[in-house]
Amino acid sequence: MRQAKFSVAPTDTSSDGADSSAPFGLRNRAIAAVSRTVDSLKHPGYRYIWGASMLGMGGFQMQTIARTVFVDDLTGSAFITGIVAMGFAPSMLIMSLFGGVAGDRLERRLVIQISQVASAVLALVIAVLIAVDAIHWVHLFFASLLQGMTFAFQMPARQAILPRLVGKENITNAVALNSAGMGVMTIIAPGIAGVLYGFAGPESVYFAVAGISALAVVLTSRLPRFLPELNSAKKNVFEDISEGLKYTWNNRLVFVLLISGLTSALLAMPFRMQIPVFTRRLYDIDAAEIGWLMAVMGIGGLLAAVITANLRQGHHRGPILLIVGVGGSGVGMLLLAVSQIYVIGLAVMVVIGFAGAIRMTLGQSLTIEATDDAFRARVMSLNMMTFGLMPVGALPMGYAIDHLGAQATLFIVGIVLIAATVLLVLGSSTIRRVS
């Protein structure tokens, strides 16, 4: 099995800042640094897919807020609200493999657009049902399931086209800019949804999401077509899935990266779902103070995205992924477990947000680099499945909180993440060598 090569980038010998003693030299270096950070946006195709992705994330966040509040208003049940909120996860878990096959077998731009159109129609249907007062929480649950399916098909194809838009040398930069943009949308979109919900009702949020999704289709239509390299029309879907799994198993680097992602999906990411529960038990705080904790975590994520956008081959991205991304999350949780001071908790959440963004950005970018184009969507679909596994980790974590307490649970999870980091670093020379 052919393995991807990771070489050290050549030393920059440009003369941009040769006269470092002069003000102009400092300015030129600053301009060059900013330019490197947004390298991928210089490619027209990437700008279109980046814009469409931001619109998609904005729509997703708006729907999440509107759906959660509306289901709670409809039912008054936290249990039903939780069921509806998590509806997207199992469908994403189940359908991601099929989405990966579609992304490798079919024209990728078409796969993305069909998913975007489905998202627009889905939001429009829910908006109309709310407007005519014919909505039931079951409708919203099925909408959540279908939303997970659209993600399962769209995201592997979207990630698979990145090397053909920006080149392999800029993949880490492209993924980091995606992460940064999505972090911004995570901050902005819920506020917009809240204002619309309060002034014009929940249907206005869904009408807005339908329009946003339609605009994303327009942007994606500006992309070139991405025909598959191999014609697998004579194979059935399950043969394609099997080939993707075999490829992942035989590509040692991709396999180690997948194990790293699974570890995070079962331990680090469920923590994010349980942040209100953890923090209320640790600090006895109200909703506003919980909001601040989550906000500063987003700041850490944005900082990590900016730094990661400047990483290139030769910057030891493999060790950084494991030590900072996975291990940093574990250290952050240990610090939360041993501290009962809210201000310290704010600082630690910046660290956790930073580590999480490093983990996701480098995990995705290195996987894309290490995978042949013919298998890229299928491999990235396995990466997507990790998001669907979050509830699997959230359930035992919730049980542990109830029976062991928040501090003990955080301590255990932190130790396991650090131990996993040590095992991955020591056990895999493949990822240690990734520059």
Helices and strands as residue ranges (DSSP letters): H 23-37, G 39-42, H 44-75, H 78-85, H 88-105, H 108-131, H 137-160, H 162-166, G 168-170, H 171-200, H 202-220, H 237-250, H 252-266, H 268-273, H 275-283, H 287-308, H 317-320, I 321-327, H 328-338, H 342-370, G 373-375, H 376-388, H 390-404, H 406-427, H 429-432
